[in-house]
Amino acid sequence: MTYPEALAYLDSLLQRGIAPGLDRMRAAMDLLAEPQASYDVVHVTGTNGKTSVARMVSAILVAAGLRCGLYTSPHLESVTERVVVNGDAIGHDELAEAVTYLQPILAAVEETCASAPTYFEAVTILALQHFAAEACAAAVLEVGLGGTYDATNVADGVVAVVTNVAVDHVEFLGPDPLGIAVEKAGVIKDGAVAVTGVDSPELLSVLDRRCREVGAAALWRLGHEVRVEAVTPALGGLVVDVATPSGTHSGVEVPLLGAFQATNAALAIAAAEAFMGRRLDGAVLAEAMAGLTVPGRLEVVAQRPLTVLDGAHNPAGVAALMATLREVFHFDDLLVVCGVLGDKDVGGVVGPLAAAADRFYATSPDSERAADLVAVADAAEAAGAEVFEEPGVAAALQVARDDAGPHDMVLVTGSLTTVAEARSALSL
């Protein structure tokens, strides 16, 4: 099977949609002799911030000398971005070989379970098998959806991170934050150290109850066992002081924009120390953070006009984004290019963006899941914005950049799918 053929095969699985449940994954792991048990896992879930935390943890473990796999989703340009070992994405030939090997396994799973593996399940199986084949000592797995019934939950993490809990994926997780917390807490396993940025006492009680029920080793809470002691803005990022149960770290340079990245860094450092069982050396943290990037998260891609991409796709993510913009950037008018997926809270995403925008460009990414352009425009108009409709992301971005003055900001947001198309239009 060639690389294009492998991609075509994986893409053919997209029509199967999302089907939470672990039967198919467990059958696949059984057929593959449990590859996920050959390395220790840091499992990362949460409504927002989990990709940043996962990338940070992986970078720290690699800097500490471990061969480490990293599994994240979604990808921006290529599915290979999801499967990384020691900073290197799986190669085209490697992916083609892996899909060729796994195709009969997936067929056997379908026969055994009377239901076919989904796209996300297939890529997750591929990642777990690849990390075993690459003799990884550790793997950092980002949950795709929820926790308990997510495909990644066939792995038992020695560290489980719950970044935060907010309402998202309502059709699968429901509208109740308590129910969502229960679902995300499902990644906490027997003997694990749980690390969380959740601060609501009610939601924390859910995590604490799960820890006690399964016999987790500890629950490290942001603001208690894990603390951000100080945050200082710096050129291109932040300098943070962090305290964990293993010790303190002063002057950690985080090359990512947004005060919320200080929280992500604290959770990541704590998770890595829980995994290693000791305090991390400052040189290890410096090496890990120096090369850190998180594409599509407050990513500056052009100047004059300042053009920023951010994949905020739920109300909590948008709130964090809007709280950060004026703190981090200096600009005159704000021009927002926004495309949202239809299974999201369109009004909750669009409303705050439109209320802050001087001009709002409603668009629609090239996805079957995309929200109707008119629905996005109507939500923006309801928030009082001056709205322009541009059907394609590339066209909307071009119009916004043409309309912008040299000291204005063009913000592309609403979904990572929208951000991916903008990156492609800018040839990034």
C-alpha positions in Angstrom: 0.0 0.0 0.0 1.4 3.4 -0.9 1.1 6.5 1.2 -1.8 8.0 -0.9 -3.6 4.7 -0.7 -3.2 4.5 3.0 -4.6 8.0 3.4 -7.5 7.1 1.1 -8.2 4.0 3.2 -8.2 6.0 6.4 -10.3 8.7 4.9 -12.9 6.1 3.9 -13.4 5.4 7.6 -14.6 9.0 8.2 -18.1 8.1 7.1 -18.4 5.9 10.1 -18.6 9.0 12.3 -18.0 8.9 16.1 -18.9 5.8 18.0 -17.8 6.0 21.7 -17.1 2.6 23.3 -14.1 0.4 23.9 -15.2 -3.0 22.6 -13.6 -2.5 19.2 -10.4 -1.1 20.7 -10.1 -3.9 23.2 -10.5 -6.5 20.4 -7.8 -4.7 18.4 -5.4 -4.6 21.4 -6.0 -8.3 22.0 -5.2 -9.1 18.4 -2.0 -7.0 18.6 -0.8 -8.5 21.9 -1.5 -5.4 24.0 1.0 -2.9 22.5 -0.3 -0.2 24.9 1.0 -2.1 27.8 4.6 -2.0 26.6 5.2 1.6 27.7 4.1 3.8 30.6 1.4 6.3 29.7 0.5 9.9 30.6 -3.2 10.3 29.7 -4.4 13.8 29.1 -8.1 14.9 29.0 -10.0 18.1 29.5 -12.3 20.5 27.7 -9.5 22.9 26.7 -5.7 23.0 26.9 -5.1 19.3 26.6 -3.0 19.5 23.4 -0.7 22.1 24.8 -0.3 20.1 28.0 0.3 16.9 26.1 2.9 18.6 23.9 4.7 20.0 27.0 4.7 16.7 28.9 6.1 14.9 25.8 8.8 17.5 25.3 9.8 17.3 29.0 10.1 13.5 29.0 12.1 13.6 25.8 14.5 16.2 27.3 14.7 14.0 30.4 16.1 11.2 28.2 13.1 9.0 27.6 12.0 7.8 24.2 8.5 9.1 24.1 5.5 8.8 21.8 2.9 11.6 21.5 -0.6 11.2 20.2 -2.8 14.2 19.7 -5.8 15.2 17.6 -7.1 16.7 15.5 -4.4 17.4 12.9 -4.1 20.6 11.0 -2.6 19.5 7.7 -1.6 15.8 7.8 -2.7 12.8 9.9 1.0 12.1 10.4 1.0 15.1 12.9 -1.0 12.9 15.3 1.6 10.2 15.7 5.0 11.5 17.0 8.1 9.9 18.5 10.7 12.1 20.1 9.4 15.1 18.2 9.4 13.4 14.8 6.1 12.7 13.1 5.5 9.2 11.6 7.0 9.1 8.1 4.9 8.6 5.0 6.4 5.2 4.3 6.0 4.2 8.0 2.3 5.2 7.9 1.7 3.3 4.7 3.4 0.2 6.2 1.4 0.5 9.4 -1.9 0.8 7.6 -1.1 -2.1 5.4 -0.4 -4.2 8.5 -3.4 -3.1 10.4 -6.0 -3.4 7.6 -6.7 -7.1 8.2 -6.6 -6.5 12.0 -9.4 -3.9 11.6 -11.4 -6.3 9.4 -11.1 -8.9 12.1 -12.2 -6.5 14.7 -15.3 -5.7 12.6 -16.1 -9.4 12.3 -15.6 -10.0 16.0 -17.6 -7.0 17.2 -20.2 -6.8 14.4 -19.3 -3.1 14.0 -16.4 -1.4 12.2 -13.7 0.6 13.8 -14.0 4.4 13.2 -11.4 6.7 11.8 -10.3 7.9 15.2 -10.1 4.3 16.5 -8.0 3.2 13.5 -5.6 6.1 14.0 -5.4 5.4 17.7 -4.7 1.7 17.1 -2.0 2.8 14.6 -0.4 5.1 17.2 -0.4 2.6 20.0 1.1 0.0 17.8 3.7 2.4 16.4 4.9 3.5 19.8 5.4 -0.2 20.7 7.3 -0.9 17.5 9.5 2.2 18.2 10.4 0.8 21.6 9.0 3.9 23.4 9.5 4.0 27.1 6.6 6.5 27.5 3.7 7.7 25.6 1.6 10.8 26.1 -2.0 10.2 24.9 -4.5 13.0 24.3 -8.1 12.0 24.7 -10.2 12.7 21.6 -13.6 12.9 23.3 -14.5 12.7 27.0 -12.5 10.0 28.7 -14.2 6.8 29.9 -15.4 5.6 26.4 -12.7 7.3 24.4 -10.5 5.0 22.2 -7.4 6.0 24.1 -8.8 4.6 27.3 -7.6 1.1 26.5 -4.3 2.4 28.0 -3.9 2.7 31.7 -2.1 5.9 32.5 0.3 6.0 35.4 -0.5 9.7 35.3 -3.9 11.1 34.4 -4.3 14.8 33.7 -7.7 16.5 33.6 -7.0 20.1 32.5 -10.5 21.5 33.1 -14.1 20.7 32.6 -16.6 22.8 30.6 -19.6 22.0 28.4 -18.6 20.7 24.9 -19.6 17.8 22.6 -23.1 18.0 24.1 -24.5 15.4 21.8 -22.1 12.8 23.3 -21.3 14.1 26.8 -24.5 15.9 27.7 -25.0 19.5 28.9 -24.2 18.8 32.6 -20.7 19.7 33.8 -21.0 17.1 36.6 -21.7 14.4 34.0 -18.9 15.6 31.8 -16.5 15.5 34.8 -17.5 11.9 35.5 -16.8 11.0 31.9 -13.3 12.7 32.0 -12.5 11.2 35.3 -12.7 7.8 33.7 -9.0 8.1 32.6 -7.9 8.0 36.3 -6.9 4.4 37.0 -5.6 2.3 39.9 -2.3 3.6 41.3 -2.2 6.6 39.0 -1.4 10.2 40.1 -4.1 12.5 38.9 -3.2 16.1 38.1 -6.0 18.6 37.5 -6.6 22.3 36.8 -10.3 21.9 37.8 -11.1 24.5 40.5 -14.8 24.1 41.1 -15.3 22.3 44.5 -18.3 20.4 43.0 -16.3 19.1 40.0 -13.3 18.4 42.1 -15.4 16.2 44.3 -16.1 14.1 41.2 -12.4 13.6 40.6 -11.7 12.9 44.2 -14.4 10.3 44.4 -13.0 8.6 41.3 -9.6 8.6 42.8 -10.9 6.9 45.9 -13.0 4.4 44.0 -10.2 3.1 41.8 -7.3 3.5 44.3 -5.4 6.3 42.7 -2.1 7.2 44.3 -2.8 10.9 44.7 -4.8 13.9 43.4 -2.7 17.0 42.7 -4.9 20.1 42.4 -4.0 23.4 40.8 -3.9 26.0 43.5 -3.1 23.5 46.1 -0.4 20.8 45.5 0.4 22.5 42.2 0.7 26.2 42.1 1.6 29.0 39.6 3.6 31.3 41.9 4.3 34.1 39.4 3.7 34.9 35.7 5.8 37.5 33.9 5.1 38.4 30.2 8.1 38.0 28.0 8.9 38.5 24.3 7.0 35.7 22.5 5.7 34.1 25.7 5.9 34.0 29.5 8.3 33.4 32.4 6.6 31.4 35.1 7.4 30.2 38.6 5.8 26.9 39.4 5.5 24.8 42.6 4.7 21.1 42.6 4.9 18.4 45.3 8.4 17.6 44.0 9.8 21.1 44.4 9.8 24.6 42.9 10.9 25.9 39.6 11.7 29.6 39.1 12.0 31.5 35.8 10.7 28.8 33.5 10.5 30.3 30.0 7.4 29.2 28.1 7.5 30.3 24.4 3.7 30.4 24.0 1.4 33.3 24.1 -1.5 33.7 26.6 -1.6 33.7 30.4 -3.5 30.4 30.3 -0.3 28.8 29.1 1.2 29.3 32.6 -1.5 27.0 33.9 -0.9 24.5 31.2 2.9 24.6 32.0 2.3 24.0 35.7 0.1 21.0 35.0 2.6 19.6 32.5 5.5 20.0 34.8 3.6 18.4 37.6 2.5 15.5 35.4 6.1 14.9 34.2 7.4 14.9 37.7 4.7 12.5 38.8 5.7 10.3 35.9 9.4 10.5 36.7 8.9 10.3 40.5 11.2 13.2 41.2 11.9 16.8 40.8 13.0 17.8 37.3 16.3 19.6 36.7 16.0 23.2 35.5 18.1 22.4 32.5 15.7 19.7 31.4 12.7 22.1 31.6 14.7 24.8 29.7 15.6 22.3 26.9 12.0 21.1 26.7 10.4 24.5 26.5 12.9 26.0 24.1 11.6 24.2 21.1 8.0 24.0 22.1 5.3 25.0 19.5 1.6 24.5 19.5 0.3 25.4 16.0 -3.1 26.9 15.8 -3.1 28.2 19.4 -2.6 32.0 19.5 -0.3 31.4 16.5 1.1 34.6 14.9 1.4 34.0 11.2 1.9 37.4 9.7 2.5 41.1 10.5 1.0 44.3 9.0 -1.7 43.4 9.4 -1.1 41.2 12.4 -2.7 37.9 11.7 -3.4 35.4 14.4 -4.8 31.9 14.3 -6.5 30.2 17.3 -8.6 27.1 17.3 -11.0 28.1 20.1 -14.2 26.1 19.4 -16.3 26.2 22.5 -17.5 29.0 24.8 -14.8 28.4 27.5 -12.0 28.4 24.9 -13.4 31.6 23.3 -13.6 33.3 26.7 -9.9 32.4 27.4 -9.0 33.7 23.9 -10.8 37.0 24.3 -9.4 37.6 27.8 -5.9 37.2 26.3 -6.0 39.2 23.1 -5.6 42.7 24.5 -3.2 41.5 27.2 -0.8 40.0 24.6 -1.3 42.1 21.5 -1.5 45.8 20.6 -3.8 46.6 17.7 -6.4 49.1 16.5 -9.4 47.3 15.0 -10.2 43.6 15.4 -11.3 41.8 12.3 -12.6 38.3 13.0 -12.7 35.5 10.5 -14.9 32.8 12.0 -16.0 29.3 10.8 -17.6 26.9 13.3 -18.5 23.3 13.2 -22.2 22.5 13.4 -22.0 20.2 16.4 -20.7 23.1 18.5 -22.5 25.8 20.4 -22.6 28.2 17.5 -24.1 31.1 19.4 -21.8 30.5 22.4 -18.7 30.6 20.2 -19.7 33.4 17.8 -21.4 35.8 20.3 -18.3 36.9 22.3 -16.2 37.0 19.2 -18.7 39.1 17.3 -19.3 41.5 20.3 -15.6 42.3 20.3 -15.1 42.5 16.6 -15.0 45.7 14.6 -15.7 43.6 11.5 -16.9 40.0 11.5 -16.3 37.7 8.5 -18.6 34.7 8.7 -17.3 31.8 6.7 -17.6 28.0 6.5 -14.7 25.5 6.4 -14.7 22.7 3.8 -16.2 20.1 6.1 -19.4 18.1 6.2 -19.5 19.1 9.9 -19.4 22.8 9.2 -22.1 25.0 10.6 -24.2 26.8 8.0 -22.7 30.1 7.0 -26.0 31.9 7.5 -26.3 30.5 11.1 -22.8 31.9 11.9 -23.7 35.3 10.3 -27.0 35.5 12.1 -25.4 34.8 15.5 -22.8 37.5 14.8 -25.5 40.0 13.8 -27.4 39.2 17.0 -24.3 40.2 18.9 -24.2 43.5 17.2 -21.4 43.0 14.8 -20.9 44.4 11.3 -21.0 41.1 9.4 -19.7 40.1 6.0 -20.3 36.7 4.5 -17.5 34.8 2.7 -18.2 31.1 1.9 -14.6 29.9 1.8 -12.0 30.3 4.6 -9.2 31.3 2.2 -11.4 33.9 0.6 -12.6 35.3 3.9 -9.1 35.6 5.2 -8.0 37.4 2.0 -10.8 39.9 2.2 -10.2 40.5 5.9 -6.5 41.1 5.3 -7.2 43.4 2.4 -9.7 45.4 4.6 -7.4 45.6 7.5 -5.2 48.6 8.3 -1.5 48.1 9.0 -2.1 48.3 12.8 -5.3 46.1 12.9 -5.5 42.5 13.8 -7.1 39.7 11.7 -8.1 36.8 14.0 -9.0 33.5 12.4 -10.9 31.3 14.8 -14.0 29.2 15.6 -12.5 25.7 14.9 -9.2 24.0 14.2 -10.7 23.0 10.8 -11.0 26.7 10.0 -7.5 27.4 11.3 -6.1 24.5 9.2 -7.6 26.0 6.0 -6.2 29.4 6.9 -2.7 27.9 7.4 -3.0 26.2 4.1 -4.0 29.4 2.4 -1.0 31.2 3.8 1.2 28.3 2.7 2.4 27.6 6.3 
